[in-house]
Amino acid sequence: MMSQDFHRIKRLPPYVFAEVNAMKAAARRAGEDIIDFGMGNPDPATPQHIVDKLVETVQNPRTHGYSMSRGIPGLRKALAAYYDRRFGVDIDPETETVVTIGSKEGLANLAAAITSPGDIFLVPNPSYPIHAFGFIIAGAALRHIPIGHDDQGTFNTESFMEQLHRAVKHSVPKPSAVVLNFPANPTALVVDLAFYQEVVDFCRKHEIYVLSDIAYAEIYFDGNPPPSILQCKGAKDIAVEFYSLSKTYSMAGWRIGFATGNKKLINALTRIKSYLDYGAFTPVQVAATAALNGPQDCVEGFRNLYRERRDIFIEGAQSAGWNIPSPAATMFAWAPIPEPFVELGSLDFSKLLLQEAGVAVAPGLGFGEYGDRHVRIALVENKHRIRQANRNIKQFFAKCPDAESARELLKKSF
């Protein structure tokens, strides 16, 4: 029997979410009603005009063959038009954008394209797992930049920039790139254009690439649309941005997104993808074109839906004694673990919440060690279910007022 280990697989830790998912599955097998806030999987249906375009296109047998790895021309033009009207940024659809099979695939393949042995990449912590593990899989070394915020959930720009300066100063070799993600998953933090300009100026000076993920750019609640880093002066010299249609148009399972920006990075991603895939299914790309070029009232509808869910959840949590900052964007709430449970850590608190309240959440530890004092709550259940979750949580807190009672409850299992 072969005995050698696989180096890249050894660098991947056990999947933190797997333990909670196993408990969730066991609870459901036992007939428990679980309200699932764990995975950020949009529950609204994809808008009908997008579905209709897919159905219309798939009827044509000529669309059934291999597609184009870099994306069909019509979709790349639609992506450029989106950046023009949304951000006022001019994008060349031929040289500055490439269609990806969701932003996750694009990030991972770009990591593979630009990583050499010994390269160092700077990643936020906590962060969406692919932001770190895409580079780990590619064989890179990582340096984590803590994502700080105050009790109201406001991003600490000064702290981040201090950490960025320190990381560059004390890294050998110099970092190759830094990953940004705003509005952020899991923390729901937002930034302004002044922050992006400061990062661009710093990274241009030090010749460091910037990889920006704006998958949640259209899910915002304060009337202030999140910016793109490509709006900054000089950004295209160093930056590439990833965007996904998953949340904006409730197309998560369709797996369609794109990267745009710096020509050298786009060319690197396009080239490596040409060896790995033939692009997304053509009818999906045509439907994505219809999404970007078509009526946008559905986007406002999704935005309002998540805002309403946010307000119901945050109000109910506060009523239960759980003070959670109200997120300005994304479909998530980044919830600090209540004081009686802090010492448990996010994994055990998540287990307890599932066991005693029938509510599944994502342990913050799964997004990096600096997330272990929080859990992520995805607002992907309807209003009735959210209200039920709030009632369950309030009853659980009343039943379990301190750390000692929490430890006793943890001894139970499904």
RANOR-V850174 format. One record per backbone hydrogen bond with DSSP energy under -0.5 kcal/mol. CO is the residue of the C=O (numbers start at 0). NH is the residue of the N-H. E is the energy in kcal/mol with one decimal. If there is no record, write none. Layout:
CO/NH/E + CO/NH/E
This chain:
4/6/-0.6 + 5/9/-2.2 + 6/10/-1.0 + 7/10/-0.5 + 8/11/-1.4 + 10/12/-0.6 + 13/15/-0.7 + 14/17/-1.6 + 14/18/-0.5 + 15/18/-0.7 + 15/19/-0.7 + 16/20/-2.7 + 17/21/-2.4 + 18/22/-1.9 + 19/23/-2.6 + 20/24/-2.5 + 21/25/-2.3 + 22/26/-2.5 + 23/27/-2.1 + 24/28/-2.2 + 25/29/-1.5 + 26/31/-2.8 + 27/30/-1.6 + 31/33/-0.8 + 32/34/-0.5 + 33/35/-0.7 + 34/36/-0.9 + 34/359/-2.6 + 36/377/-2.7 + 38/40/-2.4 + 39/41/-0.7 + 46/49/-1.0 + 46/50/-1.7 + 47/51/-3.1 + 48/52/-1.4 + 49/53/-1.8 + 50/54/-2.6 + 51/55/-2.7 + 52/56/-2.3 + 53/57/-2.7 + 54/58/-0.9 + 56/59/-1.6 + 58/60/-0.7 + 59/62/-2.2 + 60/63/-1.9 + 66/68/-0.5 + 67/70/-1.4 + 69/98/-2.1 + 71/74/-0.6 + 71/75/-2.0 + 72/76/-2.3 + 73/77/-1.8 + 74/78/-2.4 + 75/79/-1.9 + 76/80/-2.3 + 77/81/-2.1 + 78/82/-2.0 + 79/83/-1.8 + 80/84/-2.4 + 81/85/-2.5 + 82/86/-1.7 + 82/87/-0.8 + 82/88/-1.9 + 83/87/-1.0 + 88/90/-0.6 + 90/92/-0.7 + 91/95/-2.7 + 95/260/-2.1 + 97/258/-2.6 + 99/101/-1.8 + 99/256/-2.3 + 101/105/-1.5 + 102/106/-2.6 + 103/107/-2.2 + 104/108/-2.6 + 105/109/-2.3 + 106/110/-2.2 + 107/111/-1.9 + 108/112/-1.9 + 109/113/-2.0 + 110/114/-1.1 + 115/118/-2.3 + 118/140/-3.1 + 119/175/-3.2 + 119/176/-0.7 + 120/122/-0.5 + 120/142/-2.2 + 121/178/-2.4 + 122/144/-2.6 + 124/146/-2.1 + 127/130/-2.0 + 127/131/-0.6 + 128/131/-1.2 + 128/132/-3.0 + 129/133/-1.9 + 131/134/-0.7 + 131/135/-1.7 + 132/136/-2.7 + 133/137/-1.1 + 134/139/-2.8 + 135/138/-1.4 + 138/117/-0.6 + 140/120/-2.3 + 142/122/-1.9 + 143/145/-0.6 + 144/124/-1.9 + 145/147/-0.8 + 147/155/-2.3 + 149/152/-2.0 + 153/149/-1.7 + 154/156/-1.1 + 155/159/-2.0 + 156/160/-2.6 + 157/161/-2.1 + 158/162/-2.3 + 159/163/-2.5 + 160/164/-2.6 + 161/165/-2.4 + 162/166/-2.6 + 163/167/-2.1 + 164/168/-2.4 + 165/169/-2.2 + 167/170/-0.8 + 175/208/-2.4 + 176/121/-2.7 + 177/210/-2.7 + 179/212/-2.3 + 183/185/-0.5 + 183/187/-2.3 + 184/127/-0.8 + 187/327/-0.5 + 188/182/-0.7 + 188/183/-2.1 + 190/226/-0.5 + 191/195/-1.6 + 192/196/-2.5 + 193/197/-1.9 + 194/198/-2.3 + 195/199/-2.9 + 196/200/-2.7 + 197/201/-2.1 + 198/202/-2.9 + 199/203/-2.6 + 200/204/-1.8 + 201/205/-1.8 + 202/206/-0.6 + 202/207/-2.6 + 203/206/-0.7 + 208/177/-2.2 + 209/211/-0.6 + 209/239/-2.3 + 210/179/-2.7 + 211/213/-0.6 + 211/241/-3.3 + 212/181/-0.8 + 213/216/-1.9 + 215/218/-1.4 + 216/225/-0.6 + 217/219/-1.0 + 218/329/-2.9 + 222/224/-0.6 + 227/230/-1.7 + 228/231/-1.7 + 231/234/-1.8 + 233/236/-1.2 + 234/237/-1.8 + 234/238/-3.1 + 237/209/-2.1 + 238/261/-3.0 + 239/211/-2.8 + 240/259/-2.3 + 241/213/-2.8 + 242/257/-2.6 + 243/247/-0.5 + 244/248/-1.9 + 244/250/-0.8 + 245/250/-1.2 + 245/251/-0.7 + 248/46/-0.6 + 250/253/-1.2 + 250/254/-0.7 + 251/254/-1.0 + 255/244/-2.1 + 256/99/-2.5 + 257/242/-2.6 + 258/97/-2.3 + 259/240/-3.3 + 261/265/-2.5 + 262/266/-2.6 + 263/267/-2.0 + 264/268/-2.4 + 265/269/-2.8 + 266/270/-2.5 + 267/271/-2.2 + 268/272/-2.3 + 269/273/-1.5 + 270/274/-0.6 + 271/274/-1.0 + 271/275/-0.8 + 272/275/-0.7 + 272/276/-2.8 + 277/66/-0.6 + 280/283/-1.0 + 280/284/-1.7 + 281/285/-2.5 + 282/286/-2.3 + 283/287/-2.3 + 284/288/-1.9 + 285/289/-1.9 + 286/290/-1.9 + 287/291/-2.2 + 288/292/-2.5 + 289/293/-1.7 + 295/298/-0.8 + 295/299/-1.3 + 296/300/-1.9 + 297/301/-2.3 + 298/302/-2.3 + 299/303/-2.4 + 300/304/-2.1 + 301/305/-2.5 + 302/306/-2.0 + 303/307/-2.5 + 304/308/-2.2 + 305/309/-2.5 + 306/310/-2.5 + 307/311/-2.1 + 308/312/-2.7 + 309/313/-3.0 + 310/314/-2.1 + 311/315/-2.1 + 312/316/-2.8 + 313/317/-2.2 + 314/318/-1.9 + 315/319/-1.4 + 316/321/-3.1 + 317/320/-1.3 + 320/322/-0.7 + 321/323/-0.9 + 324/326/-0.6 + 327/220/-2.5 + 327/221/-0.6 + 330/378/-2.9 + 332/334/-0.9 + 332/376/-2.7 + 333/335/-0.6 + 334/374/-2.1 + 337/340/-2.4 + 337/341/-0.7 + 338/341/-1.0 + 340/343/-1.6 + 340/344/-0.7 + 341/344/-1.3 + 343/347/-0.5 + 344/348/-2.1 + 345/349/-2.1 + 346/350/-2.1 + 347/351/-2.4 + 348/352/-2.6 + 349/353/-2.1 + 350/354/-2.8 + 351/355/-3.0 + 352/356/-1.7 + 352/358/-1.6 + 353/357/-0.9 + 357/34/-3.2 + 359/36/-2.6 + 360/362/-0.5 + 361/375/-2.8 + 362/365/-1.6 + 363/366/-2.1 + 364/367/-1.8 + 366/125/-0.7 + 366/126/-2.6 + 367/370/-2.2 + 368/371/-1.3 + 370/373/-1.9 + 371/345/-1.0 + 372/336/-2.8 + 373/363/-1.9 + 374/334/-2.7 + 375/361/-2.4 + 375/377/-0.6 + 376/332/-2.1 + 376/378/-0.5 + 377/379/-2.1 + 381/385/-2.3 + 382/386/-2.5 + 383/387/-2.0 + 384/388/-2.5 + 385/389/-2.3 + 386/390/-2.1 + 387/391/-2.6 + 388/392/-2.7 + 389/393/-2.3 + 390/394/-2.2 + 391/395/-2.3 + 392/396/-2.6 + 393/397/-1.8 + 394/398/-1.8 + 395/399/-1.8 + 401/405/-1.7 + 402/406/-2.4 + 403/407/-1.8 + 404/408/-2.1 + 405/409/-1.9 + 406/410/-0.7 + 407/410/-0.9 + 408/411/-1.6
